[in-house]
Amino acid sequence: MVSSLTEMQRLAYQLEDKRCPRDVLRMHLKALQFAVNFKDLFNEPVNTSLRKMFGAPFHSLITHLPEQFRLGSTRSIIAEGAGRMFHTLK
């Protein structure tokens, strides 16, 4: 599970000129592998609710990250998202 997550992170922060169609397919497959392993490992969480465990962050990581990776540079999208999140801390 950790190896698929780190591979997704490596692909997400990969430079735009190094992307190829094989990497797009790899991102989709690693997202699927991570989702299956995560659901097998945390099928019935004890200390938290299912909504918190499989909510928006899980959905964004599994669904939207591979789609955004296919369309454009996820490196800049992730930076903009982090900027919006930490904007209020200034």
N, C-alpha and C positions, 0 to 999 in steps of 0.2 A: 504494500500500500504506500509506504513512504517513497519507494523508488519511483512509482508512477507519478506521485505528486511532485517530486523533485525534477523529473523529466518534463512535466508540464510547465514547471517554473522556468526551466532552462529554455524551453521552446518559446515561452511567453516573452522572455527578455532577450531573445535572439535578435541580432541585427537584421534589418530589413533586407539587405542585399544577400544574406546567407539563407533566406527562406526558399523553400522549393515545395513542389506538390507533395513530395514524400513526407515532409514535416507537417503539412496540414493533415494528412491522413494519420500520421503518428499522434498528433495532438488529440484527434477524435478518439483514437483507440486507447490512448492513455487515460483520457477522461472517463471512458466507459470502464476500463479496468479499475480505476480508482473508485468509481461509484459502486461497482459490484463488491469490491473488497471492503469498502467502508460500510455498506449495508450489511454484509455478512458479519463483520466484526462488531458493529454497534446496532444490531437488529432491535433490541429492546433496551434502551438506555435506562439506567436505574436512578441517577441523580438529576436528570433533566427531562424535559418533555420532547416528544418526537418532533414537534414544530421547531423547537430551538436547535435540535440536532440536524434535521433535514430541511431547514428553512431556506431563507433567501441566500445566505452565503454558499450553501451547498448547491443550490440551483444555479447560481451565477457561475460557480466554478465548473460545474459539469455541463451546463447547456450553453451559456453565453461566451465563455472563454474560447472554446473551439470555433464557434461561429465568428467571433471577432478576429480571431487569429487568421481565419480564412479570408476575411475581407480586407484587413489592413494591419498596420503596425500595432501590436498589443502593447509594445513598450511605451508608446506615447499615451495610449488609452489608460494604462495602469497609472502612469504618472499624473495624468489629469484627475483621475478618480481620487488618488491620494491627496492631491492638492485641494480638492473640494472637501475631503473629509477633515483635513487638518487646518483648513482656512480659519476656523474660529479660534484656534489656539494662539494666533499672533498677538 
